[in-house]
Amino acid sequence: MLDERLIGDTFTLPETGDVVCLYGIHYHYLVLDGSRPGDLVVIVGVTPLALRVRNAERDLQY
């Protein structure tokens, strides 16, 4: 699936709405944790309906 290439990409949560524009394409997203507008999030999964995102600091891989 084309959108799976977005896994690992980051973006800042917008102040309103649940849509983000990445590479000229609008995607709905679903926040999996308590991230708030202005937080940097990472895409951790893709479904046909939305990108699944989580706070980037909490998703650090050591």
MDTraj code that builds the backbone (N, CA, C; nanometers):
import mdtraj as md
import numpy as np

residues = "MET LEU ASP GLU ARG LEU ILE GLY ASP THR PHE THR LEU PRO GLU THR GLY ASP VAL VAL CYS LEU TYR GLY ILE HIS TYR HIS TYR LEU VAL LEU ASP GLY SER ARG PRO GLY ASP LEU VAL VAL ILE VAL GLY VAL THR PRO LEU ALA LEU ARG VAL ARG ASN ALA GLU ARG ASP LEU GLN TYR".split()
xyz = np.array([
    [0.0848, -0.1179, 0.0000],
    [0.0000, 0.0000, 0.0000],
    [0.0890, 0.1238, 0.0000],
    [0.0588, 0.2185, -0.0821],
    [0.1375, 0.3403, -0.0952],
    [0.1534, 0.4136, 0.0371],
    [0.0476, 0.4262, 0.1142],
    [0.0510, 0.5034, 0.2377],
    [0.1411, 0.4421, 0.3441],
    [0.1759, 0.3149, 0.3339],
    [0.2637, 0.2530, 0.4333],
    [0.4018, 0.3160, 0.4313],
    [0.4379, 0.3816, 0.3227],
    [0.5666, 0.4506, 0.3174],
    [0.5702, 0.5697, 0.4127],
    [0.4551, 0.6131, 0.4617],
    [0.4498, 0.7256, 0.5551],
    [0.4866, 0.6845, 0.6976],
    [0.4862, 0.5559, 0.7285],
    [0.5177, 0.5103, 0.8638],
    [0.6575, 0.5596, 0.9004],
    [0.6654, 0.6227, 1.0158],
    [0.7912, 0.6799, 1.0629],
    [0.8033, 0.8286, 1.0359],
    [0.7217, 0.8824, 0.9458],
    [0.7229, 1.0268, 0.9199],
    [0.6611, 1.0995, 1.0389],
    [0.6998, 1.2238, 1.0564],
    [0.6467, 1.3041, 1.1665],
    [0.5783, 1.4289, 1.1126],
    [0.4888, 1.4830, 1.1944],
    [0.4263, 1.6118, 1.1659],
    [0.3745, 1.6687, 1.2965],
    [0.3474, 1.7978, 1.2968],
    [0.2934, 1.8651, 1.4150],
    [0.1418, 1.8644, 1.4067],
    [0.0774, 1.8236, 1.5167],
    [-0.0689, 1.8205, 1.5169],
    [-0.1242, 1.9614, 1.4991],
    [-0.2165, 1.9779, 1.4047],
    [-0.2765, 2.1100, 1.3829],
    [-0.3697, 2.1483, 1.4978],
    [-0.3995, 2.2767, 1.5067],
    [-0.4862, 2.3278, 1.6137],
    [-0.6296, 2.2769, 1.6025],
    [-0.6789, 2.2583, 1.4802],
    [-0.8173, 2.2146, 1.4632],
    [-0.8244, 2.1021, 1.3608],
    [-0.9298, 2.0252, 1.3699],
    [-0.9566, 1.9217, 1.2714],
    [-0.8786, 1.7937, 1.2935],
    [-0.9026, 1.6990, 1.2040],
    [-0.8340, 1.5695, 1.2110],
    [-0.7783, 1.5326, 1.0739],
    [-0.7371, 1.6350, 0.9990],
    [-0.6815, 1.6152, 0.8657],
    [-0.5458, 1.6859, 0.8575],
    [-0.4498, 1.6192, 0.7942],
    [-0.3180, 1.6772, 0.7730],
    [-0.2820, 1.6587, 0.6256],
    [-0.2106, 1.7544, 0.5694],
    [-0.1674, 1.7454, 0.4304],
    [-0.0201, 1.7063, 0.4276],
    [0.0094, 1.5890, 0.3719],
    [0.1461, 1.5400, 0.3587],
    [0.1731, 1.5118, 0.2120],
    [0.2779, 1.5718, 0.1606],
    [0.3166, 1.5513, 0.0209],
    [0.2029, 1.5830, -0.0761],
    [0.1215, 1.6823, -0.0409],
    [0.0131, 1.7266, -0.1266],
    [-0.1139, 1.6431, -0.1186],
    [-0.1179, 1.5470, -0.0285],
    [-0.2354, 1.4610, -0.0120],
    [-0.2926, 1.4829, 0.1276],
    [-0.4247, 1.4953, 0.1367],
    [-0.4905, 1.5148, 0.2658],
    [-0.5240, 1.3792, 0.3271],
    [-0.4834, 1.3616, 0.4522],
    [-0.5075, 1.2369, 0.5258],
    [-0.5801, 1.2667, 0.6557],
    [-0.6753, 1.1819, 0.6912],
    [-0.7322, 1.1835, 0.8252],
    [-0.6324, 1.1131, 0.9150],
    [-0.6287, 1.1524, 1.0414],
    [-0.5402, 1.0849, 1.1349],
    [-0.6145, 1.0544, 1.2642],
    [-0.5654, 0.9555, 1.3370],
    [-0.6213, 0.9130, 1.4650],
    [-0.5092, 0.9153, 1.5670],
    [-0.5257, 0.9944, 1.6728],
    [-0.4246, 1.0051, 1.7779],
    [-0.4426, 0.8882, 1.8749],
    [-0.3364, 0.8127, 1.8993],
    [-0.3433, 0.6935, 1.9832],
    [-0.3117, 0.7203, 2.1299],
    [-0.2643, 0.8396, 2.1618],
    [-0.2319, 0.8703, 2.3002],
    [-0.2855, 1.0089, 2.3341],
    [-0.2330, 1.0705, 2.4357],
    [-0.2833, 1.2003, 2.4805],
    [-0.2196, 1.3193, 2.4128],
    [-0.1669, 1.3031, 2.2933],
    [-0.1042, 1.4154, 2.2234],
    [-0.2051, 1.5267, 2.1993],
    [-0.1535, 1.6494, 2.2026],
    [-0.2397, 1.7663, 2.1850],
    [-0.1920, 1.8490, 2.0667],
    [-0.2762, 1.9415, 2.0191],
    [-0.2331, 2.0288, 1.9095],
    [-0.0998, 2.0947, 1.9426],
    [-0.0118, 2.0980, 1.8449],
    [0.1211, 2.1547, 1.8634],
    [0.2268, 2.0505, 1.8945],
    [0.1863, 1.9289, 1.9349],
    [0.2812, 1.8222, 1.9636],
    [0.3333, 1.7605, 1.8337],
    [0.4585, 1.7198, 1.8362],
    [0.5163, 1.6463, 1.7246],
    [0.4737, 1.5005, 1.7380],
    [0.4148, 1.4454, 1.6326],
    [0.3698, 1.3064, 1.6348],
    [0.4371, 1.2282, 1.5234],
    [0.4422, 1.0970, 1.5400],
    [0.4999, 1.0088, 1.4400],
    [0.3897, 0.9144, 1.3913],
    [0.3914, 0.8835, 1.2644],
    [0.2942, 0.7905, 1.2067],
    [0.3410, 0.6487, 1.2382],
    [0.2576, 0.5738, 1.3095],
    [0.2949, 0.4382, 1.3507],
    [0.2126, 0.3311, 1.2806],
    [0.1084, 0.3713, 1.2101],
    [0.0261, 0.2752, 1.1387],
    [-0.0615, 0.3434, 1.0356],
    [-0.1093, 0.2620, 0.9431],
    [-0.1934, 0.3126, 0.8345],
    [-0.3134, 0.2202, 0.8202],
    [-0.4319, 0.2776, 0.8137],
    [-0.5533, 0.2022, 0.7833],
    [-0.6173, 0.2668, 0.6618],
    [-0.7142, 0.2020, 0.6012],
    [-0.7820, 0.2643, 0.4861],
    [-0.8525, 0.3962, 0.5221],
    [-0.8835, 0.4157, 0.6510],
    [-0.9565, 0.5348, 0.6918],
    [-0.8699, 0.6449, 0.7508],
    [-0.7536, 0.6101, 0.8091],
    [-0.6754, 0.7126, 0.8779],
    [-0.5326, 0.6679, 0.9041],
    [-0.4472, 0.7683, 0.9245],
    [-0.3126, 0.7428, 0.9736],
    [-0.3208, 0.7317, 1.1253],
    [-0.2508, 0.6369, 1.1833],
    [-0.2481, 0.6215, 1.3287],
    [-0.1203, 0.6873, 1.3783],
    [-0.1335, 0.7841, 1.4703],
    [-0.0182, 0.8608, 1.5155],
    [-0.0054, 0.8558, 1.6670],
    [0.1192, 0.8763, 1.7120],
    [0.1491, 0.8774, 1.8553],
    [0.2554, 0.9846, 1.8778],
    [0.2619, 1.0362, 1.9995],
    [0.3600, 1.1379, 2.0336],
    [0.4990, 1.0883, 1.9987],
    [0.5753, 1.1691, 1.9265],
    [0.7073, 1.1268, 1.8787],
    [0.8040, 1.0985, 1.9920],
    [0.7974, 1.1745, 2.1000],
    [0.8877, 1.1521, 2.2125],
    [0.8612, 1.0181, 2.2797],
    [0.7369, 0.9748, 2.2821],
    [0.7022, 0.8471, 2.3459],
    [0.7352, 0.7283, 2.2573],
    [0.7586, 0.7529, 2.1298],
    [0.7830, 0.6446, 2.0351],
    [0.9312, 0.6269, 2.0027],
    [1.0185, 0.6896, 2.0812],
    [1.1617, 0.6785, 2.0544],
    [1.2084, 0.5340, 2.0643],
    [1.2926, 0.4938, 1.9711],
    [1.3480, 0.3594, 1.9692],
    [1.4936, 0.3656, 2.0144],
    [1.5260, 0.2962, 2.1207],
    [1.6639, 0.2955, 2.1700],
    [1.7299, 0.1644, 2.1394],
])
top = md.Topology()
chain = top.add_chain()
for i, resn in enumerate(residues, 1):
    res = top.add_residue(resn, chain, resSeq=i)
    for name in ("N", "CA", "C"):
        top.add_atom(name, md.element.get_by_symbol(name[0]), res)
traj = md.Trajectory(xyz[None], top)
